[in-house]
Amino acid sequence: MKTTSFSVEPLLSLFKKQKIATILELKEALRSDCSMTVFRKLRELEYITSCSHSGKFYSLSRIARFDHMGLWIFNSVLFSYYGTLGETLKVLIEKSNNGYTAAELGELLSVKPNGPLIELIGKKELRREKISGVYVYFSKNDTERKQQELVRKESMGYMESIRFAPDVLLNEIKAAIILLYSMLDEKQRRLYAGLESLRVGHGGDRQVAKLLALNEKTVAKGRKELLSGEIAIDSTRRKGGGRKTIQKKSLM
């Protein structure tokens, strides 16, 4: 009996048209009722599975457009460079400068992370601390966790100090920040932007970049430089600067 041969072309055409698809849509495109046949063809194309919607959506690695955090959200469906939702949460928290709350992760990923977070805590893949009545998830590494917790507490204290300030005062603070920023050189501007991002906490890179008309990557670079503690302190006076040396005239 002759075995039916299937081509990957119908799947490629479907993905080209709509970027993502369910197993039912893939079966219809391939004209097959067998899930194993579909997955066999998907493996030839290097497919990826969604982190949200119970993993019911599929796409191709060549189609996905992952951002700097390794995330790709298409039509409210989440895909991750790191594979599963649990692994994605772990990586995001490990790389964070001040940890994440479940609400912050939910806003970032457009999916409720509570279940996978509980599992990661149970496996001791993450640490969790209660700060101001809210659970914050940190790296399992003690050194990293302490640094993240310090930044989190610092940012929360900073936000509390200005939260109830009048709008006029807030505008004056923004104006002062912009004025001070304009007086700095390029390196100092990057570091100052990074400092303000640390003080704001979650979403700080985006907020500071918007305020100072900077690229978010520039703010992130300044923040990382400050956290590393490895900043070369340049001489403020350039070579050849200052008063010129008075040369003595020889007597004839």
N, C-alpha and C positions, 0 to 999 in steps of 0.2 A: 504493500500500500504506500502510495506516494505521500510524503510528509509536506504539509503546507508551509511555504516559506514566506516570511513577513519581512518587509522593508522598513527601515527607520524613517524613511522620507515623510510618511503621514504624520509621525510624531513631531518631526522637525517643523513641518508646515503649521501644525497646531500651536507649538510654542512660539514660532515666529509671529503668529497672529495675535495670541493673547497672553504670552509670557508665562503664565502658570496654568495648571490644569489639575482636575481630580482624576482618580483612577477610572471612573466611569467615562469621562470625556476621552481619556487616552484609549480605552477599550473601543469606543465608538470610532475614533480616528484610525485605529489599527484594524478594525473590523474583526475583533477577537473577543470571545467571552472569557478567556483565560487570563487571570491576573499574572500568573507566572510568565506567560509569554510577553506581557507588557513590561514587566520588570526586567526580563532578560534583554529586551531592546533598550530600556532605559539605562541599563548598566553600560551599554555600548556608547551611550551619549554622555556619561558622567552626570547623572542627575542629582538633585538635592531635594530634601524634604522640608516642609515648613515646620517652624517651631511652634506656631500657633495653630488654632483650629484643629487640634488633635492630630496634627501631621497629615491632614487629608489632601494637602496641595503639593504639587511637584513642579519643579522647573529644572533648568540646566545650568551648570556652572558657567557656561559661556554667556548666558543671558543675564545672570544676577549682577547687580551693580552695588556691591557692598560699600558702605561708607567707611570713614576712618575708624569707626568702632567695630567694624565687621558685621554691620546690620544692613539688611535690605528689606524694606517694607513696601509691598506692592498691593494696591487695592485692599489695604488694611491687613494683609497676610504677611507674617513675619518669617523671614529666612535669616539664617546666621552662618557666618563663615566658620563658626566653631561647631556647627552641627546641632546638637540638642539644646533645648531651652536651659536645662540644668548646667551644661557646660558653658553656655553663653553667660549665664548669671555669674558663674564662678569667675570667668575671665574678666568680666566687666568690674566686678567688685575687687578683684586682685589688682587691677590696673588703676582703680579709682584713687584720687588723692585724699578723699574724705569719706569713703564708704557710701552706701546707699540705704535708704529706707525702702520698704516694699512699695510704698506709694510712688516714690521717685522712679523706681524700676518699672512700675506699671505704666507711668506716663511716658517713659523712654521707649518701652517696647510695645506699648498698646496691647498688653496681655497681662493677666493677673499672675504674678510670680510666686504667690504664697506657698502653694504645694511643693514646687521644686526647691524653694528656699528651706522649708522644713526638712526635706530629705537631705539637703546638703549639710545642714546643721547636725542632723542625726549621724551622718557619715564623718563628721568633724572636718569637712572640707572648707567650712567658713566659721567665723566667730560672730556672735551677736551680743550687742550691749544695749542696755536701755539708757537713753539720754533724753532728758526732759520729757519723760513719759512715752517716748517713741523708740521702738526697736530699730537699731541701725546695724547693718551687716558689714563686717570687715574681713580683711584677709586673715587666714588661719596662722600666718607667720607673725610671731609676737612683735618683732621689730616693725614690720609694716603696719600691723594693727595699731600699735601705739602712736605711730606717726599719723595715720588716718584719723584716729580718735582725737588727737590733739588738734588737727586742722578742723575737724568737724565741730568741736567745742568752741574753738576760736571763731569760726564763721557764725555759729549760732549766737554767740555773745555779741558779735558785731551787728548782726541783723536785729537782735533784740534792742540794741541801743538806738537804732534809727527807725524801728518799725512804727512807733507812735509819734514820730516827729511831724510837724506841719509840712505841707507841700512846699511852702516857701523855703523852709530850712533845707529840705531835700534838694530843691533846685539850687540853693546856694552851695551845698556840698558838691553837687555835680559840676557846677561852674568852677569851684576851687580845684577839683580833681583835674579838669580839663586845662586850667591855667597852669597848674604845677607840671602837668604832663608836657605842655608846650615848651617848658623851659629846660627840658632834659635832652641829652643827646640820644642817639638811636639805641644804644645798649641800655642806657638807664630807663628809657621809655619802655622797652620790652620787659625789663625786670619789675618796673613799677606796675605795669599792667598785670604781670603775673602775681604780684603781691595783692593787688585789689581783687583778682580772681580768687585767690586763696581765702581772702576775708569774706567774700560773698558765699563761697562754698559751691553747692550743686548748681550747675548752670552758669557759674561765674565767668568762664571763658566767653560764652556767648553774650552775656550782659555787658561785660567790660569791652569786648570787641565792638559792640553796637555803640556804646557810649563814646569810645575814643576813635571810632571809624577805623578799626584795625581788622586784620584777618584773624580769625579764631586760632589758627595755627601759631601765629606770632605770640598771642597771649599764652597759649599752652606751653610754648617753648620757654617763655620767661618764667612761668610757674614751675616747670620742671627743673630749670636751672637753679631756682631758689631752693627747691626741695633737695636737690643733689648736694648743695653746699659747696659745689666746685665752681666758684666764680673767680675768674682772673681779675685782680684789681689793677686796672691800668693807671698809669701816671696821668694826672689831669693836665699837665703841661707838656705840650708837644716838643719834640726835639727842635731846638733853635728858637724856642719861645722865650719870653721874658725880656728884660732890659739887655741891650747889646753891651758887650764888654768894651770898656773904655781903653783904647790903646794909648800908651804913652808915646809922645812924640820924642824922637831922639834929638838931642841938641847938636847943632852944627858948629 
